[in-house]
Amino acid sequence: IADIPPEQNVTVRAKMGLDEAKPVWAPCQKPPPSPIKMKLEPTGSIQGTVTDIGTRTNVRGVRVVLRPDTWDGRTTRTTYTNSKGEFSVVGLLPGDWRLTPSTKGYLKAEADVVNVGRGDESRASLRLDPGVVFAGVVVMEDGKPLRYARVSVKGVPDGQEKATSRGASTDARGAFRITGLPQGTYDLTCWRKGFRTERAKQLRGTHSEL
């Protein structure tokens, strides 16, 4: 590799297929240093799933970030779960990796540590907590479901000072579901143009019906 400015430090990487060498730090100088020796070694992979701990079903479209447990030349990787809630990451250098899933409607998850060996296929079962769930049905006076009503939940989570809020619209069945709230006490408001606004205060349950 030529045309590198002198007295500039560089990191050299080598890769062929799924085999990769650990990065080597080298100074650029004149006369050139001795040849850099790098050894390719088999990489590993992680196959896994992300599950909703409430419904016990896999969750699709979840962002999974893989960070090396120690900064030894490995770089952060990112992937997403498929329609079956499964993910796969190949070409991982051996070592411990911290896997963190995240997606809208769920609480912040703690990282799971997974060890990857040379040429190994490791497994990971990640979980997401929907937190406090407010789910219910909005109906009109005649008992028929009300579509497109807006439902909002706002309150202060236990042990916190700052308020948080979430919202959702009702579907054709008048149903709504709001997740991703920490444990706490919340006020619920439901409205739609042409209808009287309804409110429910000091809610801590998992189901409410208006």
N, C-alpha and C positions, 0 to 999 in steps of 0.2 A: 504494500500500500504506500503510494508516494504522495507528494505534494501536501504533506501535513506540516504546518508551521513549526519551526523548532521551538523547544522549551514549552511545548504544549502537552499536557497529560491526556491520555485517551483510554477508553475502555474497549477492549477487543472482544468480540463475540464470534462464536462459530456454531453453525447448525447445519444438519443434513437430515431431511425428513423429520422424524420425531426424536432423533438423537441430537443432543445439545451439549456443548462444553460449558463449564462454569466460566463466567467472564473473567478476563485477565486485565489488570490495570498496568499500563506501561507508559513510561515517559518517552517523549520524542527528543532526540538529541543528535548531535554530530560529533564524532562518527556514529553511525547507527549502532544501537545496542545489539547484543546477541539475538539470534532468531527466537521468536516467541513460540513455545511449545504448548499446544492445547490438545486435550484428550476428549474425544466425543464419548458420551455415555448415554445409555438408554434413559429416556424420560418416562414418567408415569402419567396416569390419568385418574380423574375422579368422575364417577357416575353417581347420580343421586336424585332425590325427589324433595319437594317442598310441600308440607302438609299443613292444613288448617287444623289446629288442635281442638277447635270447637266442633266442626262438622266431620273431622277425620278424613277429609277428601284432599286430593292433591290440588295445588293452586297453579294455574297457568300464568304466564307473563310476569313471573317474579324475577327481579334483578338479583343476581347472585354475584357478590364481589369476593374474589379470592386474593388474600394478601399473605405474603410470606411471614412466618412467625418471627423470623429474624432477617434483617436486611443484609443478605449475603450475595447480592448480585441478581437475585430473582426479582421479577417485576410483577406488579398487580395485574390480575386478569379479571375480566367481567364476562358474564354470560346470562342467558335468560331461560326460564323453564318453557318447555313446549306446551302444546295443547293438552298433554297428559300430566303436566306438572313435573316433568323430568328434565334433567340437564346433564350435559356431558362436557368435560374440559380435558383436552389432551395436550401433550407436549409440556408437562410440568416437571421442572427440575426436582429431584428428591429433597425431602424435608417436610417440616410441618407447615400446613397452610391453614389460615383462619378464614372460614367461609361465613359470610353474612348475607342473609336474604332480606329483601325489602320490596314492598309494593303498597300502593294506596289502599287504605282501609284496614291496616294492621299496625299493631304497636311495633316500636323499634325492637329488633331482635338482637340477642346476644350472639357473638360469633362462636361457631363450632370449629374445633381444631381437628384436622384430618391429616394423618401422616401418609406421605406418598413415597414409595420405594422405587428403586431403579426397575423399570419395565413392569411395574405393578399397576393393577387397576383397583383403586380404592373406592369404597362406597361411603355415601353420606346421606343421612336422613335428617333434613332440616325441617324446623317447625316454625309456624307463624301464629301469633296470638291475636285474635280479632278484638281482644279487650272487652269492654262493656258493649253489649249489643242492644240497640233499640230497634225493635221490629214490630210491625203492626199493620192495621188496615184502616184506611180513611173511608167513611161511608157518608152518604147523603141522608136526609131525614127519612126517606122511604126505604133505607137500608141498602140501596144500590151503591156499588163501589164508585169512588170519585177518582178519576184519572187526572194526572198532571197537577195534583195538589203538591205544594212544596212543604216539606217538613224539615225543621232545623232543630238542632239540639245544642245548647250552650251551657257551660258550667265550669266550675273550678275543680280539677282533679284533687283527690286527697293528697295532702302534704304539699300542695303547690299554691302559689299566689296568683298566677296568671291564668285567665280564663281561656278555654279552648272551645271550638265549635266544629260541627259537622252538619251536612245537609244532604237531602235526597228528595227525589220526586216519586210520586206514586205511579205504579204501572196500571195496566188495563184492569187488574183485579183490585186496584186501590191499595195495593200492598207497598210497603216501604221497608227498608233495612239500612240501618246506619251502624257502622262498625269503626274500630280503630280508636276508641276513646279509652283513656285510662280510668281506673276505678274512681268514682266520685259521685257527686250529686248534680243533676242537670235539670234545666228547664226545657220543655219541648213546646215548639210553636208550629201550628199548621195553618196554612192559608192558601186561598186561590181566589182569583178575581171573580166577583159575583157571589161570594160566600163569606159568612162571618168567620173571623179568625178565632181559632180555638187554641187554648194554652193549657199545659199541664206542668205543674211545678214540683220540684224536689223529688225527681224520679231517680231511683237506683236499681230498678228491676231490669229484666232482659226482654220484656214485652209490654207494649202499651197499645191500646186501641182507642181511637177517637170516633 
